[in-house]
Structures are given as structure tokens and as C-alpha cells.
Amino acid sequence: MNNTIVLPIVIPIIAGMVMVICKNMIKLQRYLSIAVTLSIGAVAAFLLEQIKREGVQTLYLGGWEAPFGITLVADMFAVLLVLTTALITFCCLCYAFSSIGADREQHYFYPLTLFLMAGVNGSFLTGDIFNLFVFFEVMLVASYVLITLGGTKMQLRESVKYILINMISSSLFLIAIAFLYAMLGTLNMAHLSVRVAQAGQGGLMTAVAFLFLIVFSIKAGLFLFFWLPGPYSAPPTAIAALFASLLTKVGVYGIIRLFSLVFYHEPNVTHLFIGILAAVSMVLGAMGAVAYWDIRRILTYNVVVGVGFILAGFASFTLEGMRGAVYYLLHDMNVKALLFLLGGTIIHLTGTDKLKAMSGLIRLHPQLGWMFFLAALALSGIPPLSGFIGKLFVTTGTFQAGYFWLGGIGLFTGLLVLYSVMKIFMQVFWGYTNYTAETEKGTTKGLLWPLGILTAVVLFLGLGAEALSEYVDLAVAVLSDPRLYVDAVLSSNL
Amino acid sequence: METIMCVVIGILFAIGTYLILSKTLLRILLGISIIGHGVNLLIMTMGGLKKGGAPLLGWKEYSFTDPLPQALLLTAIVINFATTALFLVLSYRTYEELGTDNSEQLRGYENE
């Protein structure tokens, strides 16, 4: 029993409700939201140390022991993601202070962001599959409102599609849960793992596993990403960055959790299929990223490539591959937030998202240019930066598993990704400067330092990977050996 | 009883899918709602329909009905209700702003 686990969920909800009451006190809302993200970061750091010392932590809500009540489980993988979420939300909030506008601030931007954060943290920490559905919905409802906030024509049009696709996938999620409950009679993920191991993962069980895979693929944008590019380019920069770095990754987390803990008996069927989906989404995403000439589209297609690459590592189902997937997931969350914020800043400065209308921005904004350069290199995994180590492990893992095609596609699409972001860099920052400080549409005042923090993190994840390796190894240990997770949850009564 | 429920669920899913494939937003929403009802019935059927008494201590029954599906159902209904309400408001607003509820015209590639 460890009560700290509930804090990353409860703190943002309570703070969010206070903010809803204090609707007009914008200053208070800003300080409070910053305090919330920082305190969740502190809680997550505390939990990291505790898990390192004592293993997987659990909390039986209401004192109902597993498998009867709802269990919150904090293993290393989940807590690393909670920590990253806190960091990214912090940076996006700081960016929002000087970019989101008084209108949106007045209309509950901060409480909604915190509710979103509560949903994301809850999805990471829960150990009950129905509770996972509920936290998904908490997150999604907050995101529905955030994506429409402001009510421009484009936002309304895209949010309609976003909500419809998510409602349909939520129905599928419920169907999958219903079948799973009918077959196994439990909803606790650790208990599900035990029961699947006992009963064997037959054809019917694998079919249910595929139903879950479809659900999470829709949410994560793995292969079924047809809905993604529109909605992710509609909302204002800070919100788009939050979406790109958090929402799809929750779907990825769902796939990794379920297919490492519950449905891990038939890797030749399920994991191979995940690998195929990952390969296809990498190729299609890279094609989209190369084809378009506007910043937002290029970046949203890169989200799809990132998701594909993480799951390629997981699909190999080797120790190295999963280590790579964890590294790359952490890296991808940071670098996607950074790139979306940078892209949004460029659009804010030039007033257009068409690449061909921009040039020579580096003369006026050298810091912005160099940060974009670093982020672009990190995204495609150039050695000293954060993408490299993940890419290395994922590629090794896929090769070890014999999926040479998968590793090869990963490396090849890495080049296309590099081309697509370098295209932005060269078009926007090189060339003749056709702007002066007067003709610019906006200023970078107050926007650069959150970007600086994220760039520093990208550098740290690359250069300080050694410091992180201890934690990542523990995360991978639980992913590759479900018994650790199961024993921690069910130790008291099985 | 289970067989009848399965047929009902199947019919609900068929109607829902048909409506989702149409073009007006309101019909799509109705389709999703109907599928939502189908899902709710599915959860209930999957947990086993009434097999015995209420699962209370002190009741002298030999078999009990599983109470968990009802709890899941209640949660699912509430969430479905909330998102449907949100979507109704949003689609009305979209209709007001954009002047159309035809998903064909909401693609938004040309006029962007």
C-alpha cells in the first residue's frame, strides 16, 4: 500500500475544480497550474526512487484488495511516463501563458489542461482495465473541449471528426472489455495475466487481443491514423503540442501494457501483427511528412512515424527492443512537444504555415533556428542527441528477433523524417531574410524559455542516457517479466 | 434468454453501423448512441443474465447474480450520456458556424 500513487491523479482534479470556481482569477490559475505540474513532477521523482528501492508499488483503493477492488499500480514504466507528462505539461503551460490569449484563459483553459493531465496520469497508473477505459474517457472529454476551445471554423470542423472517431473507438473498447470479462471473469490486469496464463491464449482470446489492438491503434494513430492529421493541426500551438506528445502516447502505453502483461503468449501472431502495423504506419507517415509543404501537416505526420517506431521496438519482443521502445517513447514525447511548439512559434512569427512563403528567419531569431536544428537532429536520431539511443536499441532488437525488414524500414523512414524536418529548417531559416522586426506578425517574448527547457531535456536524454539507464532497465524488467507486476499486485492473497 | 439478447444486440449494432455510414452529423450521432446501447446490453449479457439472487450477505440463496456488469454498465451509460450531450451541442454549434452538417462538406481540404 502506498498512498502517494493516487496523488498524480487527485492533485490536478482538485486544483482544476478550484480553478473552475475562481473563473476570473487568471493569475491564480496560472500559478496554481504551475504548482500542480511541479508537485506532480516531485511526486513522480519520489516514486521513482521508491520503486527503485522497493519494487512495484500498489494501492488498493477503498481498501478492497486485488482482484476485487480497483488497484493503482506504479511500476517504473508508468512512473517514468508520469514524470515526462508533468514536464511536458509544465512547458506547454508556460508557453501558453504568452500565447494562448485572454479569451481561452477565461474559458477554462487551465482547468481543462489539468483534467487532461489527470486522465493521462490515471491511464498510466491504473491496474484495472475498466478503470483504464474510464481514465481514457476523462482524458478524452477534456481533450474534446480543449480542441474546440476558441470555436474557430477550422477547430469546429476538425473536432467533430475527432470526437466521432473517439466515441466509436470507445464503444469498441467496451465491447472488448465485455468479451474479456465473459471469458476470464476479472478486470484486474494482474489477475487477467494470471488467468490467461492458466487458461492459455487460444484463438478466441487472441481475437479479443486484436480487438484491443484495434482500439488502441485508433487512439495511438498506429496504422489507423486517417483521422489524426486534421484534428492535430487545428488547435492553438500549446494545445496541439500537448495532444501530439501525450494523447497518442497513452494509446501506445495501452498497447505495450496489455501485450506485455496479458496477451504475451502468442508473440508470433499478435506481436508480428503489431510489427506489420508499425512498419506500414512508419512508411505512410513518412510519405505524408515528405509530401506536404506546410509545417503543421509535416509535424503531425511525424507523430505517426514516431508511434510506428516505438511499437516496432516493442513488436520485436526482445529485451533490447523493449529497452529501445521505452527510451524512444520518452524521447518522442519530449521532442514532439518541442517540435510542435517550435513550429507553432514559426507560424506565430510569420503568420503563415506555408513553407514556401518563408525564408531567412535565422537572422532575426538565431536561438529559435538552432533549437529547431537540434530538435530536428534529435528526432531522426543523430548520435549525441536523445533519439539515438532509442533508435539503436530498437534496431538491435528487431534484428535480434529476425525482423530485418522492420528494422530496415525504421532506419529508412528515419532518413525521410530527417529530410522532412530539414526541409522546414532550410526553407524557414535559410535564405534571404524578407522580414524585419517590424513586419513580423508576432514576437517571441516569453515563448523561448519553455522551448529552452525542452531542448535541454532533449540534450540530457541523449548525453545523460547513462543516468537514465538504471530506471529504464527496471521498466524493461517489469515489461519482459510480467510476474514482477503480478506478484506485486496479488501478493497478499494468491 | 441469452440467445434473444444476442439477436437484439446484433440488430442494434446493424442499425448503428448503418446510421454511422450516413452523411449527416445527427444520424451519425444517433448511430453511435444506438451502438452504445448495444454495447451496454452486451456487457450485461456477457456477465450472465439473472442466475440467482442478489449478492447480499444473509440471503439464503445458493447462486448469485454477478453484480459487476451492472456497475460497469452504469459507468458506461453515464460516460456515453455525457459525450453524446457534448457532441450534440458541438454539432449544433458547427452547423451554426459552418452552415452545414453534411460530412462530405466538412472535409476541409480545399477551402483551408
Interface residues (C-beta under 8 A of the other chain):
Chain A: F130 V134 E137 L140 V141 Y144 V145 T148 G151 K153 M154 L156 R157 E158 S159 V160 K161 I163 L164 M167 I168 S170 S171 L174 I175 I177 A178 F179 Y181 A182 L187 G230
Chain B: I20 L25 I28 L29 I32 I35 G36 V39 L42 I43 M46 G47 L68 P69 L72 T75 A76 I79 A82 T83 T84 L86 F87 L90 S91 R93 T94 E97 L98 L106 G108 E112
